[in-house]
Each structure stands twice: as C-alpha cells, then as structure tokens.
C-alpha cells in the first residue's frame, strides 16, 4: 500500500492552519487521494517536529518565507505559499491541487 502524502500547513502557531488542513483532508478523502493534512507553527517546522512530504505557508505569515525556505531545503521538502484566494475561501480542493503540483515537481 502506498504511503499517504503528508502535508503540513504552516502559520504562526498552527491555529488558523488547522481549519484549512481539515478542508484539504476532506477534499482528498472525496477524491480518494491518500493524504494526511496537518497544521503546525513555523518554529515546530523548523525543528522538524512533524515529518512531512510537502509544506504550505499561509499568506498572512509570508514574511517568514526565508525561514521556511531554509528549513524546507535542508530537508528536501517542497513548499510554497498557500494560494491567497484558496486561503481566503478555505477552498480545500484548490489547495489540494496546489499540493499535487508541488509533489509532481519533486
């Protein structure tokens, strides 16, 4: 059985990203995609506390993208900013598409 894609959505402390992670998880479940969506803060990501295959940074903390980029590149994790429209509308399907594109680029 194929291992699920492990997605980590990042914000300052992990609070606002939890709702979006739930929406992405539901979108993946509807489409039969093996994915585990989780949320966490940037400091936990930098310390590698939760393993992940791909990371997304929420738009409101985009000023931290250098830190995220460094931590992601050290561990070979593809990452990007969450599409701002998808974030504003909590569009799990649109964010899922973004995740799948990132994984394919890897």
N, CA, C and O of each residue as an XYZ file, in Angstrom:
424
protein
N       0.838     -1.188      0.000
C       0.000      0.000      0.000
C       0.884      1.252      0.000
O       1.868      1.326      0.736
N       0.528      2.217     -0.817
C       1.294      3.447     -0.934
C       1.125      4.305      0.319
O       0.027      4.445      0.859
N       2.237      4.871      0.760
C       2.194      5.765      1.920
C       1.421      7.034      1.560
O       1.515      7.509      0.429
N       0.664      7.586      2.501
C      -0.059      8.830      2.203
C       0.895     10.015      2.071
O       1.978     10.027      2.657
N       0.480     10.993      1.305
C       1.199     12.263      1.225
C       0.996     12.959      2.573
O      -0.132     13.072      3.054
N       2.072     13.413      3.166
C       1.980     14.116      4.450
C       2.136     15.617      4.189
O       3.218     16.097      3.852
N       1.035     16.336      4.352
C       1.002     17.781      4.138
C       1.029     18.499      5.471
O       0.321     18.125      6.406
N       1.850     19.531      5.552
C       1.882     20.361      6.748
C       1.601     21.803      6.323
O       2.338     22.377      5.521
N       0.530     22.380      6.868
C       0.163     23.767      6.596
C       0.664     24.603      7.768
O       0.366     24.314      8.927
N       1.426     25.641      7.446
C       2.122     26.407      8.466
C       1.549     27.809      8.653
O       1.228     28.504      7.689
N       1.431     28.200      9.913
C       1.126     29.591     10.258
C       1.957     29.920     11.496
O       2.861     29.163     11.851
N       1.670     31.012     12.140
C       2.496     31.409     13.289
C       2.526     30.350     14.382
O       3.591     29.937     14.840
N       1.335     29.919     14.791
C       1.264     28.967     15.905
C       0.524     27.687     15.546
O       0.480     26.764     16.360
N      -0.054     27.601     14.366
C      -0.770     26.398     13.966
C      -2.273     26.481     14.147
O      -2.979     25.514     13.859
N      -2.779     27.607     14.615
C      -4.210     27.701     14.904
C      -5.058     27.891     13.641
O      -5.967     27.100     13.392
N      -4.779     28.920     12.847
C      -5.617     29.168     11.671
C      -5.417     28.099     10.604
O      -6.312     27.856      9.793
N      -4.277     27.472     10.597
C      -3.999     26.459      9.580
C      -4.773     25.163      9.820
O      -4.934     24.366      8.896
N      -5.244     24.943     11.020
C      -5.988     23.717     11.321
C      -7.273     23.611     10.514
O      -7.625     22.534     10.032
N      -7.967     24.723     10.369
C      -9.222     24.705      9.606
C      -8.951     24.388      8.134
O      -9.671     23.598      7.523
N      -7.921     25.000      7.573
C      -7.598     24.744      6.175
C      -7.140     23.294      5.987
O      -7.494     22.657      4.995
N      -6.363     22.779      6.927
C      -5.923     21.381      6.841
C      -7.131     20.450      6.803
O      -7.138     19.468      6.060
N      -8.136     20.752      7.590
C      -9.357     19.934      7.602
C     -10.039     19.972      6.235
O     -10.497     18.941      5.742
N     -10.107     21.145      5.627
C     -10.750     21.274      4.312
C      -9.979     20.491      3.248
O     -10.583     19.845      2.392
N      -8.656     20.546      3.300
C      -7.833     19.809      2.331
C      -7.999     18.307      2.552
O      -8.095     17.542      1.592
N      -8.031     17.889      3.805
C      -8.218     16.475      4.123
C      -9.539     15.971      3.563
O      -9.601     14.894      2.971
N     -10.589     16.752      3.750
C     -11.906     16.360      3.233
C     -11.905     16.283      1.706
O     -12.519     15.384      1.132
N     -11.221     17.218      1.048
C     -11.129     17.208     -0.420
C     -10.390     15.952     -0.892
O     -10.803     15.314     -1.861
N      -9.310     15.602     -0.214
C      -8.550     14.401     -0.578
C      -9.394     13.150     -0.366
O      -9.387     12.249     -1.205
N     -10.112     13.088      0.735
C     -10.970     11.931      1.018
C     -12.029     11.759     -0.061
O     -12.277     10.644     -0.519
N     -12.657     12.865     -0.471
C     -13.684     12.802     -1.522
C     -13.117     12.266     -2.827
O     -13.808     11.569     -3.571
N     -11.864     12.590     -3.103
C     -11.243     12.192     -4.364
C     -10.467     10.878     -4.258
O      -9.878     10.423     -5.239
N     -10.465     10.278     -3.088
C      -9.762      9.006     -2.920
C      -8.252      9.144     -2.962
O      -7.551      8.199     -3.325
N      -7.744     10.315     -2.593
C      -6.299     10.563     -2.566
C      -5.794     10.301     -1.157
O      -6.341     10.814     -0.181
N      -4.755      9.505     -1.068
C      -4.169      9.168      0.221
C      -3.306     10.337      0.707
O      -2.187     10.540      0.236
N      -3.842     11.084      1.643
C      -3.179     12.282      2.144
C      -3.518     12.462      3.610
O      -4.639     12.188      4.040
N      -2.545     12.921      4.365
C      -2.765     13.295      5.757
C      -2.382     14.760      5.875
O      -1.210     15.117      5.755
N      -3.377     15.607      6.111
C      -3.153     17.050      6.242
C      -3.085     17.415      7.713
O      -3.929     17.009      8.512
N      -2.068     18.187      8.053
C      -1.878     18.599      9.431
C      -1.491     20.077      9.436
O      -1.184     20.651      8.391
N      -1.508     20.673     10.598
C      -1.165     22.082     10.752
C      -0.173     22.234     11.888
O      -0.174     21.464     12.849
N       0.676     23.247     11.756
C       1.638     23.497     12.825
C       2.200     24.901     12.682
O       1.962     25.594     11.692
N       2.945     25.295     13.687
C       3.614     26.589     13.660
C       4.961     26.482     12.965
O       5.507     25.391     12.799
N       5.478     27.608     12.569
C       6.734     27.648     11.838
C       7.904     27.184     12.697
O       8.804     26.510     12.194
N       7.909     27.524     13.962
C       9.031     27.105     14.810
C       9.088     25.580     14.917
O      10.174     25.001     14.911
N       7.943     24.933     15.014
C       7.924     23.462     15.072
C       8.410     22.871     13.751
O       9.113     21.861     13.749
N       8.041     23.492     12.626
C       8.500     23.029     11.319
C      10.022     23.148     11.224
O      10.696     22.228     10.760
N      10.551     24.278     11.662
C      11.996     24.484     11.593
C      12.749     23.447     12.430
O      13.873     23.067     12.101
N      12.124     23.001     13.498
C      12.759     22.000     14.361
C      12.490     20.573     13.891
O      13.002     19.618     14.475
N      11.681     20.425     12.829
C      11.400     19.097     12.278
C      10.549     18.229     13.178
O      10.686     17.006     13.168
N       9.662     18.848     13.963
C       8.874     18.087     14.926
C       7.848     17.166     14.291
O       7.516     16.124     14.856
N       7.337     17.543     13.111
C       6.367     16.692     12.410
C       6.910     16.387     11.026
O       7.172     17.301     10.245
N       7.081     15.115     10.717
C       7.561     14.798      9.371
C       6.506     15.145      8.326
O       5.307     14.999      8.562
N       6.975     15.608      7.167
C       6.039     15.930      6.091
C       6.725     15.749      4.743
O       7.952     15.760      4.639
N       5.897     15.583      3.714
C       6.390     15.447      2.347
C       6.297     16.758      1.593
O       7.017     16.968      0.616
N       5.420     17.638      2.036
C       5.193     18.919      1.394
C       4.660     19.887      2.445
O       3.927     19.496      3.353
N       5.041     21.166      2.306
C       4.594     22.175      3.270
C       4.028     23.376      2.529
O       4.488     23.736      1.445
N       3.030     23.981      3.133
C       2.442     25.211      2.604
C       2.438     26.259      3.708
O       2.082     25.973      4.851
N       2.835     27.465      3.354
C       2.886     28.581      4.293
C       1.690     29.491      4.039
O       1.444     29.895      2.903
N       0.952     29.810      5.086
C      -0.224     30.656      4.926
C       0.179     32.084      4.575
O       1.221     32.573      5.013
N      -0.666     32.752      3.771
C      -0.313     34.085      3.268
C      -0.042     35.137      4.342
O       0.795     36.017      4.139
N      -0.726     35.062      5.471
C      -0.559     36.102      6.481
C       0.809     36.059      7.168
O       1.175     36.994      7.881
N       1.557     34.985      6.959
C       2.909     34.893      7.540
C       3.967     34.759      6.435
O       5.034     34.186      6.657
N       3.667     35.282      5.266
C       4.596     35.177      4.139
C       5.925     35.868      4.424
O       6.930     35.574      3.777
N       5.933     36.789      5.394
C       7.191     37.446      5.764
C       8.198     36.444      6.357
O       9.374     36.772      6.516
N       7.750     35.250      6.677
C       8.628     34.210      7.235
C       9.092     33.211      6.178
O       9.635     32.160      6.520
N       8.884     33.528      4.895
C       9.191     32.536      3.869
C      10.677     32.215      3.760
O      11.023     31.108      3.347
N      11.567     33.139      4.113
C      13.005     32.815      4.084
C      13.326     31.716      5.092
O      14.088     30.795      4.801
N      12.740     31.825      6.270
C      12.964     30.809      7.313
C      12.420     29.448      6.877
O      13.071     28.417      7.050
N      11.210     29.470      6.305
C      10.588     28.229      5.851
C      11.384     27.634      4.698
O      11.608     26.425      4.650
N      11.810     28.483      3.772
C      12.587     28.016      2.627
C      13.871     27.327      3.078
O      14.227     26.267      2.563
N      14.554     27.922      4.025
C      15.810     27.346      4.529
C      15.559     25.982      5.176
O      16.248     25.007      4.877
N      14.576     25.926      6.054
C      14.272     24.663      6.748
C      13.815     23.594      5.758
O      14.214     22.435      5.875
N      12.986     23.969      4.789
C      12.486     23.008      3.800
C      13.615     22.511      2.916
O      13.695     21.318      2.626
N      14.482     23.406      2.487
C      15.563     22.996      1.604
C      16.565     22.098      2.318
O      17.129     21.194      1.702
N      16.792     22.330      3.593
C      17.698     21.467      4.373
C      17.188     20.032      4.435
O      17.981     19.096      4.538
N      15.868     19.854      4.372
C      15.288     18.508      4.467
C      14.703     18.015      3.142
O      14.105     16.941      3.085
N      14.879     18.806      2.075
C      14.394     18.389      0.762
C      12.883     18.334      0.651
O      12.333     17.462     -0.022
N      12.213     19.268      1.314
C      10.742     19.297      1.320
C      10.256     20.391      0.370
O      10.604     21.557      0.555
N       9.452     20.037     -0.650
C       8.887     21.083     -1.490
C       7.883     21.906     -0.684
O       7.170     21.383      0.172
N       7.846     23.202     -0.980
C       6.932     24.077     -0.236
C       6.528     25.247     -1.119
O       7.141     25.499     -2.156
N       5.499     25.952     -0.700
C       5.036     27.139     -1.397
C       4.125     27.911     -0.453
O       3.755     27.416      0.612
N       3.769     29.121     -0.852
C       2.748     29.879     -0.140
C       1.384     29.327     -0.536
O       1.167     28.990     -1.700
N       0.484     29.234      0.398
C      -0.886     28.839      0.078
C      -1.452     29.893     -0.873
O      -1.288     31.095     -0.664
N      -2.111     29.421     -1.907
C      -2.787     30.330     -2.829
C      -3.685     31.254     -2.003
O      -4.544     30.768     -1.267
N      -3.504     32.594     -2.111
C      -4.254     33.511     -1.249
C      -5.769     33.433     -1.413
O      -6.501     33.563     -0.432
N      -6.245     33.226     -2.627
C      -7.693     33.116     -2.835
C      -8.215     31.827     -2.199
O      -9.269     31.823     -1.562
N      -7.474     30.743     -2.374
C      -7.872     29.469     -1.769
C      -7.887     29.588     -0.247
O      -8.761     29.028      0.414
N      -6.919     30.316      0.306
C      -6.893     30.509      1.753
C      -8.097     31.337      2.211
O      -8.774     30.978      3.174
N      -8.350     32.427      1.524
C      -9.448     33.321      1.917
C     -10.801     32.616      1.869
O     -11.685     32.907      2.675
N     -10.961     31.695      0.930
C     -12.230     30.994      0.779
C     -12.222     29.605      1.427
O     -13.220     28.885      1.384
N     -11.075     29.238      2.034
C     -10.906     27.912      2.634
C     -11.269     26.820      1.617
O     -11.991     25.875      1.937
N     -10.763     26.965      0.405
C     -11.044     26.046     -0.698
C     -10.078     24.864     -0.652
O      -8.983     24.917     -1.213
N     -10.500     23.812      0.017
C      -9.661     22.628      0.169
C      -9.297     21.978     -1.155
O      -8.189     21.462     -1.305
N     -10.209     21.993     -2.113
C      -9.920     21.394     -3.418
C      -8.803     22.144     -4.138
O      -7.910     21.533     -4.725
N      -8.861     23.444     -4.089
C      -7.838     24.255     -4.764
C      -6.473     24.080     -4.106
O      -5.456     24.009     -4.796
N      -6.444     24.012     -2.794
C      -5.178     23.798     -2.084
C      -4.661     22.390     -2.366
O      -3.455     22.197     -2.519
N      -5.548     21.415     -2.435
C      -5.137     20.052     -2.770
C      -4.463     20.024     -4.139
O      -3.440     19.361     -4.308
N      -5.019     20.729     -5.111
C      -4.403     20.806     -6.444
C      -2.999     21.404     -6.353
O      -2.078     20.950     -7.032
N      -2.847     22.405     -5.525
C      -1.536     23.025     -5.337
C      -0.544     22.013     -4.756
O       0.606     21.944     -5.189
N      -0.992     21.242     -3.787
C      -0.146     20.214     -3.179
C       0.279     19.178     -4.218
O       1.450     18.806     -4.287
N      -0.666     18.719     -5.017
C      -0.354     17.703     -6.019
C       0.644     18.228     -7.053
O       1.509     17.481     -7.510
N       0.532     19.494     -7.421
C       1.511     20.088     -8.346
C       2.898     20.117     -7.715
O       3.886     19.804     -8.380
N       2.982     20.486     -6.446
C       4.276     20.539     -5.755
C       4.923     19.159     -5.670
O       6.132     19.021     -5.861
N       4.123     18.149     -5.385
C       4.646     16.784     -5.269
C       5.158     16.300     -6.638
O       6.181     15.619     -6.711
N       4.459     16.647     -7.701
C       4.879     16.230     -9.043
C       6.192     16.888     -9.461
O       6.963     16.305    -10.223
N       6.449     18.100     -8.967
C       7.677     18.801     -9.305
C       8.883     18.195     -8.604
O      10.020     18.360     -9.048
N       8.633     17.502     -7.520
C       9.711     16.934     -6.700
C      10.475     15.859     -7.447
O      11.414     15.278     -6.903
